[in-house]
């Protein structure tokens, strides 16, 4: 069970290790095993269990909890637990490595983990990357086959094979500013600085800022029906708190609890103008995070009994994506009775789901 008194910092889902699926080569075609004995079935189930997707949860106490993706975290204890020497800032997956950034008031470290011969993540032997930074490495994400992370007001591209920084760019001349949020789609990185309502659109190959746009006017319009004191308070401290790219849309969470999204077209053209859509439901307090999950529309594939073609279009048809926001309270235009707006208790955390 995760320590509920320690603040959870990052959460990561690692993908399935596909090369552990048993198969054979016949006439230059890869054929999945279609039948097997009971002992082979048992071995296959063990292998699949060992290499299935995992969820990594880090916290400010320096602990990392790892769950198997299909396990019920409420009913089953975590699969494995790792204790590090410093609080966990962020976790990212790239090219069969899990990168973990940790920091204290005086030290910054970047670690990475590999799988062992059985395909299980080796938590007992973290590797250290030799880097010299003065501010923590957060946020981190994968972009154009590189690890993209921020430190202070700068953005970096890190090669996961050579373990070297390939490119860096200062996003602000103000050294006190810090990068707060990152979201990536293709060769485009969306960046929001801390305490800012402006989003920078960055070329992921060159780290050049292509354009910027501000969301304050959209949020102000969405708050126009609120009481003046509430509107002034939320606009006075407005900032972007989370970013997510999902199904060619950019989702933006704000400190005002308003959640907006826009279609992502060709962001490499300097004249791209976002067309914002304000979600009818939001949070009373800040939107703490945005994430996306897929729900399969069919039972999971049985690799023991069928031959499969793992084509992307087929898999996309079988999956439905949901965007999830987490934050304080629930605020919706639908909560109106006799012309009076009813709001839920703003101290209760809520998860809101949208079909993407």
C-alpha positions in Angstrom: 0.0 0.0 0.0 1.3 3.5 -0.9 2.1 5.7 2.0 -0.9 8.1 2.1 0.8 10.6 4.3 3.6 11.3 1.8 2.9 13.5 -1.2 2.9 11.5 -4.5 5.1 13.3 -7.0 5.3 11.4 -10.4 3.4 8.4 -11.8 4.6 6.4 -14.8 3.2 3.5 -16.8 5.8 1.3 -18.6 4.7 -0.5 -21.8 4.6 -4.3 -22.3 7.9 -5.9 -23.4 6.7 -7.3 -26.7 9.7 -9.5 -27.5 8.8 -11.9 -24.8 5.8 -13.1 -26.8 6.6 -16.7 -27.9 6.8 -17.1 -31.6 8.6 -18.9 -34.4 9.9 -18.0 -37.9 8.4 -19.8 -40.8 8.9 -18.9 -44.5 10.1 -15.4 -43.5 6.9 -14.8 -41.5 6.6 -14.5 -37.7 4.0 -17.0 -36.4 2.5 -16.8 -32.9 2.2 -20.1 -31.1 -1.4 -21.3 -31.5 -1.3 -24.2 -29.1 0.7 -25.4 -26.2 0.8 -27.9 -23.4 -0.2 -27.1 -19.8 3.4 -26.8 -18.7 4.1 -24.4 -21.6 0.9 -22.5 -20.7 2.2 -22.1 -17.2 5.6 -20.9 -18.4 4.0 -18.5 -20.8 1.7 -17.1 -18.0 4.8 -16.6 -15.8 6.7 -14.8 -18.6 3.7 -12.6 -19.4 3.2 -11.7 -15.8 6.9 -10.8 -15.4 7.0 -8.5 -18.5 3.5 -6.9 -18.4 3.1 -3.2 -18.1 4.0 -1.7 -14.7 3.0 1.4 -12.8 5.7 3.4 -11.0 4.6 5.8 -8.2 7.2 8.0 -6.6 6.8 10.3 -3.5 8.6 13.0 -1.6 10.0 10.4 0.9 12.2 9.0 -1.8 10.1 5.8 -2.2 9.1 4.2 -5.5 6.2 1.7 -5.6 5.9 -0.6 -8.5 2.6 -2.3 -9.4 1.7 -4.7 -12.2 -0.6 -2.8 -14.5 -3.6 -5.2 -14.1 -3.4 -5.5 -10.3 -5.9 -3.8 -8.0 -3.8 -1.5 -5.9 -6.5 -1.4 -3.2 -6.6 -5.1 -2.8 -3.0 -6.1 -3.4 0.2 -4.7 -1.9 2.7 -3.2 -4.4 4.7 -5.7 -6.3 8.0 -4.1 -5.3 9.3 -1.1 -3.2 12.4 0.9 -3.7 13.8 3.5 -1.2 16.1 6.2 -2.6 18.2 8.7 -0.7 16.3 11.8 -1.9 12.7 12.8 -2.8 11.5 11.7 -6.3 10.9 14.6 -8.6 9.9 12.8 -11.8 9.9 9.5 -13.7 10.0 8.9 -17.4 10.3 5.9 -19.8 12.4 5.8 -22.9 14.0 3.0 -25.0 13.6 0.3 -22.3 15.0 2.5 -19.6 13.1 4.1 -16.7 14.7 7.5 -15.8 14.2 8.8 -12.3 15.2 12.3 -11.2 15.8 12.9 -7.5 16.9 15.9 -5.5 17.5 17.5 -2.2 18.4 21.1 -1.3 22.0 20.5 -2.2 22.1 17.6 -4.6 20.5 16.7 -8.0 20.7 13.2 -9.5 19.4 11.4 -12.6 19.1 7.6 -12.3 18.0 5.0 -14.7 16.8 1.4 -14.4 17.1 -1.6 -16.8 15.4 -4.9 -17.1 17.2 -8.1 -16.1 17.5 -11.2 -18.3 13.9 -12.3 -17.4 12.5 -9.0 -18.5 11.8 -7.8 -14.9 12.8 -4.3 -13.9 16.0 -4.5 -11.8 15.3 -2.1 -9.0 18.3 -3.2 -7.0 20.9 -1.8 -9.4 20.1 1.8 -10.4 22.6 3.5 -12.7 23.7 7.1 -12.2 24.0 9.6 -15.0 26.9 12.1 -14.5 25.2 15.5 -14.8 25.9 18.8 -13.1 22.7 20.8 -12.4 21.8 23.3 -9.7 18.0 23.0 -10.0 15.9 19.8 -10.0 15.2 17.9 -13.3 11.4 18.3 -13.7 9.3 17.8 -15.7 10.6 14.9 -17.9 9.1 13.3 -20.9 10.1 11.5 -24.2 10.4 13.6 -27.4 11.8 12.7 -30.8 13.4 9.6 -29.3 15.2 11.7 -26.7 14.6 12.3 -23.0 13.4 15.9 -22.8 13.6 17.5 -19.4 13.6 21.0 -17.8 15.9 22.4 -15.2 15.1 25.9 -14.1 14.3 28.0 -17.1 16.0 25.8 -19.6 15.0 22.8 -21.7 17.3 19.9 -22.5 17.4 16.9 -25.0 19.2 13.9 -23.6 20.3 10.9 -25.6 19.3 7.7 -23.8 22.0 5.6 -25.5 25.1 7.8 -25.2 23.8 9.3 -21.9 24.8 12.7 -23.1 23.0 16.0 -23.4 22.6 16.8 -27.2 20.9 20.1 -27.1 19.8 22.8 -24.6 17.8 26.0 -24.8 17.1 28.8 -22.4 13.3 29.6 -22.6 13.4 32.8 -20.5 15.9 35.5 -19.8 14.6 35.6 -16.2 16.7 33.1 -14.2 14.0 33.0 -11.5 11.5 31.5 -13.9 11.0 27.7 -14.0 9.4 25.3 -16.5 6.2 23.9 -14.9 4.6 21.7 -17.5 5.6 19.8 -20.7 3.5 18.0 -23.3 4.7 16.5 -26.5 3.1 15.5 -29.8 5.3 14.4 -32.7 8.0 17.0 -33.1 6.3 19.7 -31.1 6.7 20.4 -27.4 4.3 22.6 -25.5 5.8 24.4 -22.5 4.2 26.4 -19.7 6.4 28.3 -17.2 5.6 28.4 -13.5 3.0 31.1 -12.5 2.3 31.8 -16.1 -0.8 31.6 -18.4 1.3 31.6 -21.6 2.1 28.4 -23.6 5.3 28.3 -25.7 5.3 26.1 -28.8 8.8 24.5 -29.2 10.4 22.6 -32.1 11.5 19.3 -30.5 14.5 19.0 -32.8 16.0 22.4 -32.5 14.3 23.6 -29.2 13.5 26.8 -31.0 10.4 28.7 -29.8 8.0 28.9 -32.8 5.2 30.9 -31.2 3.4 31.7 -27.9 -0.2 32.1 -27.0 -2.0 33.1 -23.8 -5.2 31.6 -22.4 -6.1 34.3 -19.9 -8.8 35.8 -22.1 -10.5 32.4 -22.5 -10.5 31.7 -18.8 -11.8 35.2 -18.1 -14.7 34.7 -20.4 -15.5 31.3 -18.8 -15.5 33.0 -15.4 -17.7 35.9 -16.5 -20.8 34.4 -14.8 -19.1 34.0 -11.4 -19.3 36.4 -8.5 -16.9 39.3 -9.0 -14.8 38.5 -5.9 -14.3 34.9 -7.1 -13.5 36.0 -10.6 -11.0 38.6 -9.5 -9.3 36.1 -7.2 -9.0 33.4 -9.8 -7.8 35.7 -12.5 -5.3 37.4 -10.2 -3.4 34.2 -9.6 -4.1 32.4 -12.9 -1.5 30.0 -14.1 -1.3 26.8 -16.1 -1.0 23.8 -13.9 -1.0 20.9 -16.4 -0.7 20.0 -20.0 -1.6 16.9 -22.0 -1.6 15.9 -25.7 -4.1 13.3 -26.6 -5.7 12.4 -29.9 -4.3 15.4 -31.7 -5.7 17.8 -29.1 -3.9 19.9 -26.5 -5.6 19.8 -23.0 -4.8 22.6 -20.6 -5.6 22.6 -16.8 -5.5 25.8 -14.9 -5.3 27.1 -11.3 -8.9 28.4 -11.8 -10.2 24.9 -12.2 -11.2 25.7 -15.8 -10.1 23.0 -18.3 -9.8 23.9 -22.0 -8.6 22.1 -25.1 -7.8 22.9 -28.7 -7.1 20.9 -31.9 -3.5 20.7 -32.8 -2.9 21.4 -36.5 0.4 22.2 -38.1 2.1 24.0 -35.2 5.3 24.4 -37.3 3.7 27.3 -39.1 4.1 30.6 -37.4 0.5 31.6 -38.2 -1.2 28.7 -36.3 -4.0 30.0 -34.0 -5.5 27.7 -31.4 -9.3 27.4 -31.4 -10.2 26.8 -27.8 -13.0 24.7 -26.4 -13.9 25.2 -22.7 -15.1 22.1 -20.9 -18.5 22.4 -19.3 -17.2 20.7 -16.1 -14.2 21.6 -14.1 -12.8 21.9 -10.6 -13.6 24.5 -7.9 -9.9 24.6 -7.0 -6.9 24.0 -9.2 -6.7 21.3 -11.7 -3.8 19.3 -10.3 -3.1 16.9 -13.2 -4.2 15.7 -16.6 -3.6 12.2 -17.9 -5.0 9.8 -20.5 -5.9 6.1 -20.3 -7.1 3.7 -22.9 -10.0 1.2 -22.4 -10.0 -1.8 -24.6 -13.3 -2.4 -26.4 -12.6 -6.1 -26.6 -11.2 -8.8 -24.2 -7.4 -8.8 -23.9 -5.6 -10.7 -26.7 -4.9 -14.4 -26.0 -1.5 -14.8 -27.5 -1.5 -18.6 -26.7 -4.5 -19.5 -29.0 -4.5 -17.1 -32.0 -2.2 -15.8 -34.6 -2.2 -12.0 -34.7 -1.2 -9.1 -36.8 -0.3 -6.3 -34.5 -1.3 -3.5 -36.9 -1.7 -0.1 -35.5 -5.2 0.6 -37.2 -6.6 -2.6 -35.7 -5.3 -1.7 -32.2 -6.7 1.8 -32.5 -10.2 0.5 -33.3 -10.1 -1.7 -30.2 -9.2 1.1 -27.9 -11.1 4.1 -26.6 -9.1 7.0 -25.0 -10.3 8.9 -21.9 -8.8 12.1 -20.6 -8.8 12.3 -16.8 -8.3 15.5 -14.7 -7.7 15.5 -11.0 -8.3 18.5 -8.7 -10.1 20.1 -5.8 -13.9 20.0 -6.0 -16.3 19.6 -8.9 -17.9 22.5 -10.7 -20.4 22.1 -13.5 -23.0 24.3 -15.3 -25.3 21.3 -14.9 -25.4 21.8 -11.1 -28.1 24.4 -11.2 -31.4 24.2 -9.4 -34.0 27.0 -9.6 -31.5 29.3 -11.1 -29.0 28.9 -8.2 -25.7 27.3 -8.8 -24.8 24.4 -6.5 -21.2 23.5 -6.0 -19.8 20.4 -4.4 -17.5 20.5 -1.4 -14.3 22.1 -2.6 -12.1 20.2 -0.1 -12.9 16.8 -1.7 -10.6 15.7 -4.6 -12.4 14.7 -7.7 -11.5 12.8 -10.9 -13.3 14.0 -14.1 -13.4 11.8 -17.2 -13.8 12.8 -20.8 -14.0 10.6 -23.9 -11.2 11.8 -26.2 
